[in-house]
Every structure is written in structure tokens, then in C-alpha cells.
Amino acid sequence: MDLEGVIRSHPTKKDSWKTVLTLAFQSLGVVYGDLSTSPLYVYRSTFAEDIHLSETNEEIYGVLSFVFWTITLVPLFKYVFIVLRANDNGEGGTFALYSLLCRHARVSSLPNCQLADEELSEYTKDGIESNKRNIGWRLKLTLEKYRVLQRLLLVLALIGTCMVIGDGVLTPTISVFSAVSGMQFPFPKEQHRYFEVPVACIILVFLFALQHYGTHRVGFLFAPIVITWLLCISAIGVYNIFRWNPYVYQALSPYYMYKFLKKTQSKGWMSLGGILLCITGSEAMFADLGHFSQLSIKIAFTCIVYPSLILAYMGQAAYISKNHHDYGKAHPIGFYVSVPDKIRWPVLVIAILAAVVGSQAIITGTFSIIKQCSALGCFPRVKLVHTSSKKHGQIYNPEINWTLMLLCLAVTIGFRDTKRMGNAAGLAIITGMLVTTCLMSLVIVLCWNRSIFLAISFIFFFGSIEALYFSASLIKFREGAWVPIALSFIFLIVMYVWHYGTLKKYEFDVQNKVSINWLLGLGPGLGIVRVKGIGLIHTELVSGIPAIFSHFVTNLPAFHQVVVFLCIKSVPVPHVRPDERFLVGRVGPKEYRLYRCIARYGYRDIQKDDNEFEKDLVCSIAEFIRSERPAARVVGTEDTENGEKLTVVGTSSSNLEGIRLCEDDGSISEMVDASELREIKPLEMPRKRVRFVVPESPQIDLDARQELRELMEAREAGLAFIMGHSYVRAKKGSSLMKKIVINFGYDFLRRNFREPTFSLSIPYASTLEVGMIYYV
């Protein structure tokens, strides 16, 4: 499943206005579904704190003023005008900011980084001048010097990620529950709970059950549903303004915020936890940036979403200001009380559809961010199902999907009211925003090379606003806010234990790798019988010979004639171009037929299926053999001890002038012009015919032709995967905490999660596992 073609090959090329407007329309269904449904529950959650509404309407005017300025300052000023600029080659989100910092300050959590990775096209960075008087330069040196600061930075990024995952549980819950609350009006108040909770649970089960099929079949409906919803709530808002209170615009003055807090005091401060729900989903503008563009997201928000939300909140405030004396008798303050009776049921249907669309966006975003965590070594490997072969990022994770569903049902059944759901969702939202603010302040100094005073001003201004809301949410710990803290704590423990265990395992591999002198002492035959075929040894090492190889050849008398040390690694960039996918080199002298191949993927890349990967792997080695000469494009790795040189080789689809692999009698006429090619055929006809299609020019020497023929015969004989089945244990003398983390925590995660993703569909007959005990 080759999804690499969706990556922008010309990121600097400006899109036409037609393309920008099309992306802006599509972003309404993907980015703004969550934010657009916030009017369903903001006022209901805010006035759940038993705030008495007086005849002067100072309370409702104060809440409206808070809502207006919160939406204006946070989503509009902070995200649209500032944060969207801090993208990582067009990608956004918490890990995009962390990736930028890793490249500019060398604080990456990935252990097998190479200097060659810095030559990737997307590995762009604006260096800070090496001036001791430059505060940014001193900050960079400080981060690179102290490991504790690097770990704190990683933990900060993981906390933000965990809160996004928690939001993936709480947002669908409160959105769907608030949408179905409109069904309460035909029934007495005491009967509401008997149908609201079951209906919400049925919709949630239906929503998560559909994830397996993907959204590409119905995704074209998402944007029309959201824009219909936005037009609906803005029209109702305009109607309520002119029908009930045309002077409600006066509440937009910030003076009413002061009057509100002065009059309501502690209850008003606690109600801020409900007000902040008006910006739920703002982080999606940045997180989903990779699917669209900055300009399209800005146009969609400033021209459609922002005015529609303001009109909707003003309309609700206008209605409440003239009818608040009727509340509490039958129905609480909420969205549906301001909807005219004649259109209440159509609005209910549109609201449920909009809530489903908004929930779908956050669920898909949760899948995506867990994939990014796994790629960067911060989450156990999980199964990924690509639900669309045409659209990038359409992935499904069975384990995470059903876990989210069970958690959503537990929250819905356990809370059964919008107040506690809002308290929980509010804390998750505002914590994620605080993390973004902290990381952005570092990006301003380290990546943008701006003044430290600008970074301080940014974190002071927006951090103060978010800290105010954070305090109001945290005070409700016992009233629902404990849920995101508990979820985040569990996910954070899992992430850090996995990252720590993976890092220690890699350090053991580095310390126990075999010397090149041992290999040279074996001779070209390696002291064993070389049988036909390709032996693919998976290792995390980017240099040196892994201990698993010596363990294998010491205990078995035979090995394959072609040996490939394969490392599949992630790099701190969102995408790796197909023509920069592989680093290929030799291990030892030429006659040994030992190769090293490093496949590089970005944290948002989606790997091909195994058949395509095998073909690309063999073609990359063949292309390395053909082009091996002093003039070839060679980059040196950090392994100066072994003297290995690695050549950058692209995938077969990206190198139209390179070697092609043709299996079984397949025609090659569709690949390239046959007049420009000649075939290297094996000496005898094996069971499975394999041909290398080689360009006519440049000419290759006889040694290279012989090596290509041997590689071709080895491919025909078959390809075997040698995997390390490791048992990681804490070494003697380790602390009690380390023994618990390694012997129980990491071991449990390793045994219950997936093997490396590229090996999931490899036939068991082609796989050989070599057991080793790692004492770390």
C-alpha cells in the first residue's frame, strides 16, 4: 500500500485560490467539527455552578464576554496567527513542535540518529549564531548539556500527547450526550436519564464500530454537515438577537468580565471551567495542519467558524437574558431551550450528525498521534490498518479503538450529566494548550531565533489566560476532573516505561556489537556453509555487527549466501521522500556479500506492505551494486571504527532510471521503454523467475554483473527473516525501581503488544527467531 505519493513534492509551491478554497471547505468537516459543536454544552456547563441570574443580566453578560474574548484570544490570535506558523514541513501538533526542537537543539529521544539524517530534504533548520552573548545559543547549549532537561522536555511533550488521548475519550462523550439531550423536551424531567444515556451509548457504539471501515466513503459528507450546522446555529443566533435582546452586543465589552467575577466571586471563578469548553477543538487546527494548509485553515476559521460561533453564543445569551426566570422548573439552561419549537427536531438531527463528525475527527486524531508516539519510540507497537489506499492518514487501530469505546461508555454511564463530563474535558483541553504554549516559547527562541523577551511575552500573556482556566478546572478534581488526570497518568507510565526499556535495550546492543575484526577473521565463507537465499537480519543498530548474528553463526553451521543487516528507523521529520528512503552500504570486504540497509521513515509516514517493501529492499541493494564507484553519492556515517560508507538510494518507484525487479514472467513494458534496457538473466531457470532490468547506460563492470547475478539467484531461492526474540532483564545490582520497570513493566508491554510492523504479515515459514537475554 504505497501512500507516499500523497507527500508534497513541492512544498514551497503556492496553491491556486481554487485549491485553497476547496481545502478550506474540506477542513470544516475534519478540523472544526469539535469546535463547532461547543455551543451545545458551554452555557449548560457554565451555569451548572448554581449561579443566580439577576434581572440586570450581569451574569449572562459576563459569561458572554468571557466566551467572546476567549475565542478571540486563544483560537484566533494564538493558533491562527502564531502557532500555525510553527509547523514542521507542513505538519502540526505536539510532536511537530518537539521534532523542531530536537533538530535545532539535538535533544532527540531517538537513540540511533545519524549525521546522514541531517541531509534529508525535510531536515531543515535555521541555525542559531554561535555567539556566547546570544541567549538562544546559551539555551541550546544548556539543553544539550543536561540530560535531565532533555527528559523534562520529553515528559512535557508526552503529557500534552496523553491529554490529547484523554480528549479522544471525553470529547465524543460530551458531544454526543449533549446532542441527544434535545430529546428531553417531550418528557418529564425525571425521565430524562432513562433515554439520554442509552441513546448516547448506542450512538457511541455505532460510531466506534464504523471505524474499521474508514471515513473515506462518507467523508465527503462531513464538510456539508458541519457547514449546515454552523449556518443553522448562526441563523438561530441572529433570530434570537433581534427577537429577544438586540442590545446583547454590549456584553462584548471586557468590563462585563470584571463585573461578573466581582459579583459571583468563587462561584464565578469555578464556572470558568465550563466557559473554557468554548475553545474545545482549537488544538485540532494545529494538529490537522498536515492534511490541509495554513491559508485554508485560516480562511475557514476567520470567515465561517469564528463569526458563526460568536453569533450562536450571542443568540443564546439574548434568549437567556429575557427568559432565565423560566429555568429550573422543567429544563436546565442549555442550547435547545433557545431553539424555536417548530425547528427543534430538525436541529436535533443536525446536532447529532455534527457531534458524530466532531467525534470522528478526534478519534482519527487519536489514532494518528499514537502512531507518531510509536514511531518515535514512545509507545508500544500497535496494529495499524490503512482504511484508504488513496487518502493519506486514514488509519485504524483495533486495540485503541475498542479501548476508547469502553472508556467512553464508562464515562457516559458513570457521570450521566454534562457538568462532570465538562469538568473532565475542560482539564484535558487546557492542559494540552498549556503544553503547546510552553513548547512554542522554546520554538520562538531556538527555531525562529527571535528575542527571548518575545518568548517570555508569549508565555506570560497566553500562559496567564490558560493558567486561570487551568486553576478553575483543577479545583473540580473530585467532580470529574480526576478522569483526564488518571487516564494521562496511565498512558504516561506506559509511554515512559516503553521508551526507557527501548533505550536500555539499544544501549545493550551498542555495547555488545561484534567487532569487524571478528568478521574478517572468519574469511569470505564466514567459517560456515553458505546456502542460496537472502538472510535478512533485523537490528536496531545503524553501524557495527549485531550480537544476534554472531550468536546465530556460532550455533548453526550454515547461513545464506547474501546477508542483509536491516534497520528500520524513524527520524525526527514528518516525512522522508521516497528517493531518500534507504541508506545502503557494505559490511566487510566485497566478496563477503554482507550488506547494511537502513530504511528511514518520518513520524507521519505510512510504511508499504511487505511485498512492496521486499522489492524495494532488493532493488536498493542492486542499485547500490550498480552505482558503486568513487563518484557515487556517498555519505559517511558515525561508525568511523568500521569504516562503513552508506549510499542514499531511493525506492524503485522514485528512481525511474534505476534497476527494476521483475518477478514471474511479468511484462516490463509499462515500467520503462524496453529499448533502453537489457536483462541480466540467471544461469539456470529456477522455480521462481526473477530478473533485474538494468539501464543500458552507464555500463557496469563484470564484477558488478556477477554480484547482481548472485543477488538475483539468492532472491529466487527465497528470503528469510531472522528476528531477535529478546528477553530483557535488569542486571544484578540494579535498583528496585529499575527492576520493577524492566522485569515487569517493559516485559509485560513487550509480550502483549505487536512485533515490528514490517514483520506482521511475514509467513511463519520464512521467519526465524533467535532468542537472547538482555541484561540492562
Disulfide bonds with the S-S distance in Angstrom:
none
